[in-house]
Amino acid sequence: PTDPRLNGPYGAGGTILHTEDGGLHWRDQTSGTNAVLYAVHFVDRQYGRVSGALGTVLATDDGGAVWVAQETPSSATLFDVFFADPLNGWVVGNEGAMFQTVNGGKQWVDRTLACIKTCSRPTDLLRIRFTDSKVGWVVGERGSIFRTTDAGFTWVEQENGTKAALYGLTFPDSAHGWASGERGTILRITSK
């Protein structure tokens, strides 16, 4: 959320908790699922999405008072969700699972990444972020970093020198970012 006092943990059994006072008091929100939930992303105070196991994507347009399940084309475990605005978003997950929506999740287009080079199975994708409408980044296991400059139609693997799984991805501005992962790995990312 855009306000640091508004936040919520999520997790096992479809749990979503919400606070409006910076964590002094918590309220359970009905998610309508028992799936394990892995990520939450709010575009603003009202529009949010949650992703999780079994292809779960939940949407709210009222700040979490009501969560509605969205149908995805897969039962993959979806580890992360990112929306640039209430309509345009992405989810990523195990074995290269990647889905895009341009209509707020009414329909999801399969953009799953196949094996690249000589892999035995597709890489689990763990975080996704876009810095503008066309430039995006995905990180995952085995040190994988992928970049798109065409709104996700093509993804190019970025060499980085690590084989550690990367779990975190943030961009303080459109030209500079950080990926973090196993064994204290921190990688600087530039869009140049």
VOMI-966616 format. One line per field, with one value per residue: residue number from 1; residue in three letters; x, z, y of N, C-alpha, C in turn. Coordinates in Angstrom, 2 decimals, m for minus. Layout:
N
resi	NUM,...
resn	ala,...
nX	X,...
nZ	Z,...
nY	Y,...
caX	X,...
caZ	Z,...
caY	Y,...
cX	X,...
cZ	Z,...
cY	Y,...
***
This chain:
192
resi	1,2,3,4,5,6,7,8,9,10,11,12,13,14,15,16,17,18,19,20,21,22,23,24,25,26,27,28,29,30,31,32,33,34,35,36,37,38,39,40,41,42,43,44,45,46,47,48,49,50,51,52,53,54,55,56,57,58,59,60,61,62,63,64,65,66,67,68,69,70,71,72,73,74,75,76,77,78,79,80,81,82,83,84,85,86,87,88,89,90,91,92,93,94,95,96,97,98,99,100,101,102,103,104,105,106,107,108,109,110,111,112,113,114,115,116,117,118,119,120,121,122,123,124,125,126,127,128,129,130,131,132,133,134,135,136,137,138,139,140,141,142,143,144,145,146,147,148,149,150,151,152,153,154,155,156,157,158,159,160,161,162,163,164,165,166,167,168,169,170,171,172,173,174,175,176,177,178,179,180,181,182,183,184,185,186,187,188,189,190,191,192
resn	pro,thr,asp,pro,arg,leu,asn,gly,pro,tyr,gly,ala,gly,gly,thr,ile,leu,his,thr,glu,asp,gly,gly,leu,his,trp,arg,asp,gln,thr,ser,gly,thr,asn,ala,val,leu,tyr,ala,val,his,phe,val,asp,arg,gln,tyr,gly,arg,val,ser,gly,ala,leu,gly,thr,val,leu,ala,thr,asp,asp,gly,gly,ala,val,trp,val,ala,gln,glu,thr,pro,ser,ser,ala,thr,leu,phe,asp,val,phe,phe,ala,asp,pro,leu,asn,gly,trp,val,val,gly,asn,glu,gly,ala,met,phe,gln,thr,val,asn,gly,gly,lys,gln,trp,val,asp,arg,thr,leu,ala,cys,ile,lys,thr,cys,ser,arg,pro,thr,asp,leu,leu,arg,ile,arg,phe,thr,asp,ser,lys,val,gly,trp,val,val,gly,glu,arg,gly,ser,ile,phe,arg,thr,thr,asp,ala,gly,phe,thr,trp,val,glu,gln,glu,asn,gly,thr,lys,ala,ala,leu,tyr,gly,leu,thr,phe,pro,asp,ser,ala,his,gly,trp,ala,ser,gly,glu,arg,gly,thr,ile,leu,arg,ile,thr,ser,lys
nX	0.81,0.25,0.33,2.19,1.03,m0.99,m1.25,m0.60,m0.16,0.05,m0.65,m0.48,m3.29,m4.93,m4.81,m5.29,m4.38,m5.17,m4.19,m4.81,m3.52,m0.75,0.00,m0.78,m3.31,m4.98,m6.95,m8.77,m9.21,m11.59,m10.63,m11.56,m10.26,m8.26,m5.72,m2.14,m0.77,1.45,2.30,1.54,0.23,m0.47,m1.81,m2.80,m4.60,m6.96,m6.98,m5.84,m3.88,m3.40,m1.25,m0.79,m0.52,m1.57,m2.34,m3.57,m5.04,m6.12,m8.35,m8.96,m10.98,m11.69,m10.02,m9.58,m11.78,m13.46,m12.47,m11.91,m11.75,m9.67,m9.56,m6.89,m4.78,m3.54,m2.39,m0.15,2.19,2.10,4.38,4.74,3.23,2.54,1.29,1.04,m0.88,m4.45,m5.31,m3.19,m1.11,1.04,1.83,4.09,5.72,6.33,8.43,8.89,6.48,4.48,2.22,0.18,m1.96,m4.19,m6.52,m7.22,m7.25,m9.35,m8.87,m6.07,m3.00,m0.87,2.50,4.62,7.99,10.12,12.55,15.82,18.85,20.72,18.92,17.48,14.93,12.39,13.13,12.22,10.37,10.59,10.22,8.80,9.05,8.14,9.53,8.56,5.99,6.99,9.51,10.72,11.58,12.56,13.32,14.82,15.28,18.56,20.12,18.88,18.12,15.95,15.13,12.85,12.12,10.01,7.43,7.05,6.82,9.08,11.80,15.02,17.78,19.90,23.28,25.00,26.75,26.17,24.85,23.05,19.76,17.43,15.45,14.43,13.49,13.83,13.24,14.36,14.33,13.78,16.13,17.85,18.32,17.89,18.67,18.16,19.21,19.85,22.39,23.23,23.40,23.54,22.70,23.45,21.42,21.28,19.65,20.94
nZ	0.00,m0.38,1.90,4.79,7.21,6.53,6.01,5.48,6.61,5.12,4.22,5.22,4.80,3.48,4.80,5.39,6.83,8.14,8.82,10.04,11.55,11.66,12.73,15.37,15.85,14.43,11.79,10.61,7.24,5.04,2.77,1.12,0.25,0.84,0.10,0.29,0.60,m1.06,m1.91,m1.95,m3.55,m3.76,m5.77,m5.08,m2.28,m2.60,m4.79,m5.01,m5.23,m4.57,m4.60,m4.87,m3.93,m6.10,m8.40,m7.50,m7.54,m6.03,m5.92,m4.98,m4.89,m3.05,m0.94,0.43,1.82,0.54,m1.12,m4.28,m6.17,m8.98,m12.14,m13.29,m15.94,m15.02,m12.55,m11.20,m8.59,m7.54,m6.92,m6.84,m7.41,m9.43,m10.17,m12.44,m12.65,m12.01,m14.10,m15.57,m15.10,m13.61,m12.80,m11.33,m11.09,m10.09,m12.06,m14.30,m14.66,m15.82,m16.07,m17.70,m17.45,m18.98,m18.35,m15.68,m14.59,m15.47,m17.60,m18.14,m19.78,m20.95,m20.48,m19.99,m19.26,m21.10,m20.88,m20.92,m22.66,m21.46,m19.52,m17.01,m16.10,m16.22,m14.73,m11.42,m10.93,m8.92,m8.15,m9.58,m11.22,m12.71,m14.22,m15.83,m18.37,m20.26,m19.54,m17.65,m14.96,m13.83,m11.24,m9.98,m9.03,m8.93,m9.50,m11.51,m13.66,m15.55,m18.24,m19.76,m22.50,m23.99,m22.95,m21.97,m24.01,m25.00,m23.22,m21.87,m20.67,m18.06,m17.48,m14.39,m12.58,m10.28,m8.63,m6.69,m5.34,m6.02,m4.17,m3.60,m5.04,m6.03,m7.09,m6.68,m8.43,m11.98,m13.29,m11.61,m9.60,m7.16,m6.44,m4.24,m2.29,m1.51,0.89,1.60,m0.75,m2.71,m5.44,m7.71,m10.04,m13.20,m15.68,m17.98
nY	m1.20,2.34,3.88,3.63,2.85,1.18,m2.11,m5.63,m8.93,m12.18,m15.60,m19.01,m21.21,m19.40,m16.99,m13.55,m10.61,m7.37,m4.03,m0.75,1.00,0.96,m1.50,m1.86,m2.90,m5.69,m7.05,m9.77,m10.68,m11.97,m14.35,m16.34,m18.59,m21.53,m21.81,m21.53,m18.35,m16.18,m13.59,m10.08,m7.22,m3.86,m1.33,1.10,2.49,1.08,m0.85,m4.06,m7.12,m10.60,m13.40,m16.99,m20.50,m23.22,m21.81,m19.52,m16.34,m13.48,m10.70,m7.32,m4.40,m2.65,m2.02,m4.38,m5.25,m7.00,m9.91,m11.36,m14.29,m14.85,m16.38,m18.28,m19.58,m21.92,m24.29,m23.64,m22.80,m19.58,m17.23,m14.45,m11.23,m8.41,m5.25,m2.60,m0.69,m0.53,m2.23,m3.50,m6.19,m8.77,m12.17,m14.52,m17.75,m21.18,m23.36,m21.65,m20.34,m17.71,m15.12,m12.71,m9.87,m7.54,m6.48,m6.18,m8.73,m10.23,m11.84,m13.93,m14.09,m16.59,m16.46,m18.09,m18.93,m20.90,m23.60,m22.37,m22.39,m25.06,m26.40,m28.58,m28.40,m25.83,m22.64,m21.70,m18.83,m16.02,m13.30,m10.34,m7.22,m4.13,m1.24,0.68,0.99,m0.78,m1.87,m4.49,m6.76,m9.99,m12.26,m15.30,m18.77,m20.34,m18.07,m16.63,m13.94,m12.09,m9.87,m7.60,m5.46,m4.91,m4.89,m7.45,m9.33,m10.54,m12.02,m11.62,m13.36,m12.24,m12.04,m12.60,m13.74,m15.26,m18.18,m18.35,m18.54,m15.98,m13.90,m11.39,m8.22,m4.96,m1.57,1.53,3.63,4.10,3.39,2.05,m0.80,m3.51,m6.86,m9.57,m12.42,m15.89,m16.85,m14.26,m12.82,m9.94,m8.06,m5.49,m3.84,m2.39,m0.42,0.17
caX	0.00,0.98,0.40,2.86,0.19,m1.91,m0.44,m1.20,0.49,m0.71,0.08,m1.09,m4.73,m5.63,m4.82,m4.96,m4.64,m5.14,m4.07,m4.94,m2.84,0.67,0.25,m1.28,m4.48,m5.08,m8.27,m8.77,m10.04,m12.01,m10.01,m12.31,m9.41,m7.40,m4.39,m1.06,m0.61,2.87,2.64,0.45,0.64,m1.51,m1.48,m3.16,m5.30,m8.13,m6.76,m4.78,m3.90,m2.65,m0.98,m0.43,m0.47,m2.68,m2.75,m4.45,m4.94,m7.28,m8.40,m9.85,m11.04,m12.22,m9.05,m9.50,m13.02,m13.92,m11.49,m12.57,m10.81,m9.55,m9.16,m5.65,m4.74,m2.61,m2.41,1.21,2.35,2.44,5.15,4.72,2.25,2.86,0.41,1.48,m2.09,m5.51,m5.58,m2.02,m0.38,1.79,2.14,5.15,5.75,7.23,8.73,8.80,5.11,4.36,0.95,m0.02,m3.32,m4.33,m7.88,m7.44,m7.30,m10.50,m8.22,m4.63,m2.31,0.27,3.81,5.56,9.34,10.59,13.96,16.78,20.14,20.69,18.36,16.74,13.55,12.33,13.48,11.17,10.44,10.21,9.81,8.68,8.81,8.27,9.92,7.63,5.05,7.67,10.72,10.45,12.62,12.14,14.42,14.39,16.28,19.82,20.66,18.26,17.58,15.47,14.70,12.08,12.01,8.87,6.21,6.94,6.68,10.32,12.61,16.43,18.48,20.99,24.40,25.26,27.83,25.77,23.92,22.18,18.37,17.16,14.10,13.99,13.72,13.27,13.77,14.06,14.02,13.69,17.45,18.67,17.59,18.63,18.15,18.79,18.89,20.53,23.76,23.53,23.64,22.91,23.18,23.01,20.88,21.10,18.91,21.78
caZ	0.00,m0.46,3.25,5.60,8.31,5.98,5.57,5.90,6.36,4.38,4.33,5.24,4.96,2.90,5.77,5.06,7.97,7.72,9.87,9.62,12.55,11.72,13.37,16.75,15.82,13.18,11.49,9.62,6.07,4.43,1.45,0.30,m0.20,1.82,m0.51,0.87,m0.13,m1.04,m2.20,m2.07,m4.17,m3.90,m6.64,m4.24,m1.08,m2.94,m5.74,m4.62,m5.67,m3.80,m5.37,m4.02,m4.43,m6.92,m9.38,m6.82,m7.59,m5.43,m6.24,m4.23,m5.36,m1.93,0.15,1.08,2.49,m0.21,m2.02,m5.29,m6.89,m10.43,m12.77,m14.06,m16.81,m14.51,m11.11,m10.72,m7.40,m7.99,m5.82,m6.78,m8.22,m9.57,m11.06,m12.71,m12.43,m11.74,m15.23,m16.13,m14.07,m13.85,m11.72,m11.69,m10.17,m10.28,m13.39,m15.34,m14.82,m15.93,m16.69,m17.83,m17.70,m19.37,m18.01,m14.25,m14.18,m16.04,m18.41,m17.97,m20.95,m20.56,m20.98,m19.29,m19.83,m21.32,m20.56,m21.72,m22.71,m21.19,m18.20,m16.89,m15.92,m16.18,m13.48,m10.60,m10.95,m7.55,m8.03,m10.83,m11.09,m13.90,m13.90,m16.63,m19.06,m21.14,m18.97,m16.47,m14.48,m13.06,m10.64,m9.54,m8.52,m9.67,m9.89,m12.75,m13.83,m16.92,m18.50,m20.97,m22.89,m24.90,m22.17,m21.63,m25.14,m25.00,m22.02,m22.10,m19.43,m17.76,m16.76,m13.16,m11.83,m9.08,m8.77,m5.52,m5.61,m5.76,m3.63,m3.49,m6.22,m5.82,m7.93,m6.14,m9.59,m13.18,m13.82,m10.62,m8.77,m6.34,m6.25,m3.06,m2.22,m0.61,1.35,1.68,m2.08,m3.11,m6.77,m8.25,m11.39,m13.90,m16.93,m19.11
caY	0.00,3.60,4.41,2.60,2.39,0.19,m3.23,m6.87,m10.20,m13.18,m16.85,m20.34,m21.33,m18.27,m15.90,m12.16,m9.73,m5.97,m3.02,0.64,1.82,0.64,m2.78,m1.95,m3.77,m6.46,m7.58,m10.86,m10.45,m13.23,m14.49,m17.27,m19.69,m22.18,m21.91,m20.75,m17.09,m15.81,m12.19,m9.10,m5.96,m2.84,m0.20,2.23,2.03,0.28,m1.94,m4.97,m8.51,m11.57,m14.62,m18.12,m21.87,m23.72,m20.80,m18.57,m14.89,m12.84,m9.28,m6.43,m3.02,m1.88,m2.03,m5.67,m5.64,m8.19,m10.50,m12.18,m15.16,m14.68,m17.64,m18.27,m20.76,m22.91,m24.54,m23.39,m21.97,m18.22,m16.65,m12.99,m10.50,m6.99,m4.49,m1.24,0.08,m1.51,m3.13,m4.17,m6.89,m9.99,m13.11,m15.46,m18.87,m22.32,m23.89,m20.62,m19.82,m16.26,m14.76,m11.27,m9.39,m6.13,m6.10,m6.33,m10.13,m10.96,m12.88,m14.01,m14.64,m17.41,m16.01,m18.95,m19.03,m22.27,m23.82,m21.61,m23.06,m26.50,m26.65,m29.82,m27.98,m24.36,m21.96,m21.09,m17.37,m15.69,m11.90,m9.58,m5.79,m3.30,0.13,1.48,0.11,m1.73,m2.46,m5.29,m7.67,m11.16,m13.01,m16.62,m19.70,m20.50,m16.77,m16.17,m12.60,m11.87,m8.48,m7.33,m4.05,m4.82,m5.17,m8.86,m10.25,m11.31,m11.89,m11.96,m13.67,m11.33,m12.67,m11.87,m14.35,m16.01,m19.30,m18.29,m18.17,m14.57,m13.80,m10.00,m7.37,m3.62,m0.51,2.85,4.46,3.26,3.03,1.34,m1.76,m4.46,m8.22,m10.17,m13.83,m16.84,m16.64,m12.84,m12.27,m8.68,m7.69,m4.20,m3.95,m1.12,m0.61,0.61
cX	0.85,1.13,1.03,2.06,m0.79,m1.09,m1.11,m0.35,m0.49,0.03,m0.78,m2.60,m5.51,m5.69,m4.45,m5.36,m4.44,m5.01,m4.25,m4.22,m1.38,1.00,m0.19,m2.46,m4.58,m6.49,m8.13,m9.69,m10.37,m11.45,m10.80,m11.49,m8.68,m5.98,m3.39,m0.87,0.83,3.16,1.38,1.02,m0.58,m1.00,m1.74,m3.92,m6.45,m7.82,m5.56,m4.97,m3.03,m2.42,m0.56,m0.43,m1.71,m3.22,m3.63,m4.07,m6.24,m7.19,m9.33,m9.83,m11.63,m11.31,m8.98,m10.73,m13.58,m12.80,m12.22,m11.51,m10.85,m9.03,m7.89,m5.58,m3.87,m2.84,m1.01,1.16,2.85,3.06,5.08,3.68,2.69,1.89,0.96,0.35,m3.22,m5.77,m4.41,m1.17,0.23,1.79,3.21,5.18,6.69,7.29,8.45,7.43,5.11,3.07,0.77,m1.50,m3.27,m5.74,m8.20,m7.57,m8.54,m10.00,m6.72,m4.03,m1.06,1.53,4.92,6.89,9.74,12.04,14.84,18.13,19.97,20.15,17.60,15.26,13.52,12.59,12.24,11.41,9.84,9.76,9.75,8.40,8.96,8.62,9.16,6.76,5.72,8.84,10.40,11.58,11.98,13.39,13.89,15.53,17.48,20.37,20.03,17.76,17.19,14.97,13.89,12.11,10.83,7.56,5.97,6.74,7.92,11.09,14.02,17.09,19.69,22.07,24.70,26.30,27.45,24.83,22.97,20.77,18.17,15.70,13.55,14.33,13.05,13.98,13.40,13.79,14.12,15.04,18.27,17.81,18.52,17.91,18.88,18.37,19.70,21.95,24.17,23.80,22.85,23.54,22.61,22.57,20.78,20.42,19.70,22.36
cZ	0.00,0.91,4.15,6.80,7.85,5.43,5.99,5.61,5.71,4.54,4.32,5.42,4.43,3.81,5.15,6.27,7.51,8.94,9.26,10.58,12.74,12.49,14.82,16.85,14.44,13.04,10.39,8.47,5.44,3.02,0.54,m0.24,0.99,1.30,0.28,m0.02,0.05,m1.22,m2.27,m2.71,m4.31,m4.80,m5.88,m3.03,m1.39,m3.74,m5.35,m5.18,m4.74,m4.69,m4.42,m4.73,m5.28,m7.89,m8.80,m7.09,m7.03,m5.70,m5.29,m4.88,m4.29,m0.70,0.94,1.85,1.85,m1.14,m2.97,m6.02,m8.37,m11.01,m13.58,m14.87,m16.31,m13.02,m10.51,m9.39,m7.86,m6.82,m5.74,m7.73,m8.25,m10.56,m11.20,m12.45,m12.24,m12.88,m15.62,m15.05,m14.52,m12.60,m12.24,m10.66,m10.58,m11.74,m14.51,m15.54,m14.81,m16.68,m16.63,m18.01,m18.11,m19.05,m16.54,m13.75,m14.65,m16.93,m18.18,m19.19,m20.46,m21.25,m20.35,m20.03,m19.93,m20.87,m21.50,m21.57,m22.41,m19.79,m18.19,m16.64,m15.88,m14.78,m12.74,m10.59,m9.64,m7.34,m9.41,m10.50,m12.46,m13.47,m14.74,m17.42,m19.93,m20.50,m17.66,m16.18,m13.71,m12.50,m10.15,m9.03,m9.46,m10.21,m11.13,m12.65,m15.31,m17.04,m19.78,m21.23,m23.82,m24.22,m21.96,m22.78,m25.31,m23.72,m22.33,m20.76,m19.28,m16.97,m15.50,m12.26,m10.56,m9.45,m7.59,m5.95,m5.20,m5.38,m3.61,m4.73,m5.97,m6.72,m7.32,m7.24,m10.83,m13.71,m12.88,m9.77,m8.02,m6.33,m5.05,m2.97,m1.21,m0.28,1.34,0.34,m2.28,m4.43,m7.17,m9.69,m11.98,m15.23,m18.15,m19.84
cY	1.25,4.24,3.35,2.11,1.30,m0.95,m4.51,m8.08,m11.17,m14.49,m18.08,m20.26,m20.15,m17.05,m14.56,m11.33,m8.29,m5.06,m1.64,1.58,1.42,m0.62,m2.89,m2.91,m4.43,m7.01,m8.63,m10.48,m11.79,m13.32,m15.42,m18.43,m20.29,m22.33,m21.08,m19.52,m16.59,m14.33,m11.35,m7.85,m5.06,m1.73,1.10,1.68,1.07,m0.98,m2.80,m6.36,m9.33,m12.77,m15.73,m19.44,m22.17,m22.69,m19.71,m17.13,m14.35,m11.34,m8.55,m5.06,m2.11,m1.94,m3.31,m6.07,m6.91,m8.62,m11.45,m12.99,m14.84,m15.98,m17.44,m19.56,m21.90,m23.13,m24.37,m22.63,m20.62,m17.46,m15.13,m12.43,m9.04,m6.38,m3.08,m0.25,m0.93,m2.51,m4.01,m4.83,m8.20,m10.85,m14.06,m16.58,m19.99,m22.76,m22.90,m20.02,m18.30,m15.96,m13.26,m10.98,m7.93,m5.64,m6.39,m7.75,m10.88,m12.09,m12.76,m14.70,m15.37,m16.91,m16.84,m19.04,m20.50,m22.39,m23.02,m22.31,m24.55,m26.78,m27.97,m29.57,m26.45,m23.82,m21.50,m19.59,m16.87,m14.24,m11.26,m8.13,m5.14,m1.89,1.14,0.51,m0.95,m2.47,m3.18,m6.26,m8.81,m11.81,m14.34,m17.47,m19.77,m19.18,m16.17,m14.74,m12.48,m10.44,m8.44,m5.83,m3.85,m5.26,m6.66,m9.82,m11.11,m11.01,m12.37,m12.21,m12.75,m12.07,m11.88,m12.53,m15.09,m17.15,m19.35,m17.91,m16.72,m14.42,m12.38,m9.22,m6.03,m2.62,0.84,3.88,3.57,2.79,2.16,0.42,m2.68,m5.79,m8.80,m11.63,m14.61,m16.39,m15.16,m12.18,m10.98,m8.27,m6.34,m4.42,m2.55,m1.38,m0.16,m0.58
***
